[in-house]
């Protein structure tokens, strides 16, 4: 937005990060709508886009693309809350990206079973290390079925406990210890109480909801 537009919004008490401010930015007002229109084949008003793509394959723009798109932005999270597992939903998109950005994303902690490995996911998360046996069995079952995982995330404050679980998994499986490895990866130049962790916040879908940084088409 222009300096004049920013000044006017500040006069109204609207600041960077507020919904009203972000809606006027290049991302939400121009870039995202254009990408959304290209993928869906529809204008922001819901009308079919006129014209044809004329590249290797020529086809109407209104057909859109089979591919999907998600938008991410970084937010700052309290490392203490992250380490306690109270911000899992905020870092969930990063785990999905690290595992290859394929299949179902694990967005919530499974408190009953202690681990999560949806059938359509390319990775699994062991939340309660005492439930490692069931998790290892499920991971092995996926491999035996010819649908091996790309990554396994293990929540543990103990390096030894983490290593013991990893030793029971396939050596070809990439593994990460949560939340220590995650916090080290995204640590920035801060000290003491000023520490923050960077994560993508989920901003909901084009259809509506806005809980926290990605937008899905």
N, C-alpha and C positions, 0 to 999 in steps of 0.2 A: 504494500500500500504506500501511498505518497506520504510525505512528511505532514502535509496539511490534514490528511485523513487521520493519521495517527494522533495528531494534536487534538483534533476534534473528539476522537474517541476518549482520550485521556480526560478531556473536560467533562465528559459524561460519566467519568469514574470507571471506564472500561480499560483494562490493561492487558498486556501480552499474557496469553494463557487462558483468558476468559473466552467463553464460547463466541461471544459477539465479536471479539477482536480477531480470533482465528478464522472466523467465517469470511473476513475481508482480506485475508492473506492470499498470496499467489497459490499456495498449495490447495486450500479448500475451495477457493473461488474460481480457479483456472485449471491448474494441473490435474487435480483429481477428477473433476467433471469431464475433462477431455479424455483421460484414460478410460474412465467408466463408460463414456459414450463409444469409444473405439471397441471395447470388449463386448458390450451389450448390443451395439448397433443402433442404439436409441439416443436421441437428444435428451437433455435434462428435462424437457417437457414430455418425454415419452413418445415422441414421434420418430419413425424410422429415418435414419440418416440417408440423405440422397447422395448419389454418386457411386463410383466403383473404385476398388483398389486395383492398381495396374502394375503389379510387380511380377514375380514369377508366375503366380496364379492370379487371374483376373476374376474378381467376384464382387458383388454388391456390398457396400459398407454396412448396409442394414443387416447383413447376416452376422456381423460381429465375429468373435473368435471363440474357439472351444476353450482356450486357456482362461485361467482365473487370475485375479489380481488381489493383492492385499497391500495396504499402506501401513507403514510403521513410523513411529516417532519415538525419540528417547525421552524418558522421564527420570527424575531423581528419586531414589527409594532409600529409606533408612536401612543401613546394613544390619542393624540389630534385629529389625523386624524380618528382614530377608533370612537371616541365619536361624531365626526361630520358626521359619516356615509359614509365617503369617502374610507373606506377600507372594505366594506361589503363583497365583493367578496373574501377577504382574510380570513375572519372569517366564511364564509358560511359553509365550511366543518365541523367546530366545532358544529354549530347549528344542522346540520344534524346528527352528531354523538350523541349529547346530546338528540336528539329526538328519538334515537333508531337505527339510521343507516338503515332505511328502506325506500323504495320508492324513489320518485323523490327528488332531492336536489334543494333548492331555491338558485340560485347563483347570481341573479341580483335584484336590487331594482325596484319595479314597481312604477314608478313616476306618472303614469296616474291614476291608481286606488287607490294608497296609501296603498295597502296591497297585499299579495301574498298567495294563497292557491291552488296550482295545484291539479288537481283531483287525481293524483297518489302519492301525498305527504302525509306523516304521521304527518306533522306539518304545522303551518302557521305563517306568519310574518306580523304584522301590522306596517308599516313604518310611516304612517301619522296618528297620534292619532285622528285627526279631522274626519277621515273616519272610526271611530270605528263601526258605525252602520252596514255598509255593511260587515265588517269583522265578527262581531258577528253573523250576519244573516247567512253568509256562513259557519261558524263553526257549528252553530246549524243545518243547513241543512245536513251537513256531519253526525252529530250524529243521526239525524232523519232517515237517510238512512242506518243506521247500520254500518257506517264506521267512527267512531269517531277518532279525532286526539289524538296524544299522548302528544303533546306539543304546546304551543302558545308563540311566542316571541313578545313583545310589545316595540316599540321604543318610549321612552318618557323621558324627563328630569325631569318630575314631578312625584313624588311618588304618589301624590293624583290622578293625571290623570290615572296613571297605575292601581291603585287600583280600580278606577271607572270602567275601562274596564274589569278588572278581575272579578269584582262583577257581571258582566253580562254574564260571561262564566260559563260553568259547573264546579262545585267544584271538579270534578274528573280529570279535565284537568290540567296538570302541566304547569306553566307559568314562564317566565323569563323576566325581564325588561332589555332592551338594551338602552344604552350600559354600563350603570353603573355596573350592576350585572356581566356582562362579564368581564369588566376591573378589578373588585375586585377579581374575580376568578383567573385571569391569571397575577395578579400583582406580580412582583418579587422585590427583595431587591434593589431598586434604589431610588433616590431622585431627586426632582426638574426637571431640563431639561434632566436628564439621564433616565427618566422613559421610559420603553418600554413595549409593550404587546406581549405575545407569541401567535402565531397562526400557523396553518399548512399552508404552502404555496403550491399552486397547481402546480404540475410539468407536467401536461398534460397526455396524454395517450400513451400507447406503440406504437401506430401508428404514433405519431408525436408531436403535439403541446406541448409547454412548457411555459405557461404563468406564473405560479408561483409555489403546493406540493402534489399532490397526483397523482398516476398513476393508470389508470383503465385498466382492461383487457377486 
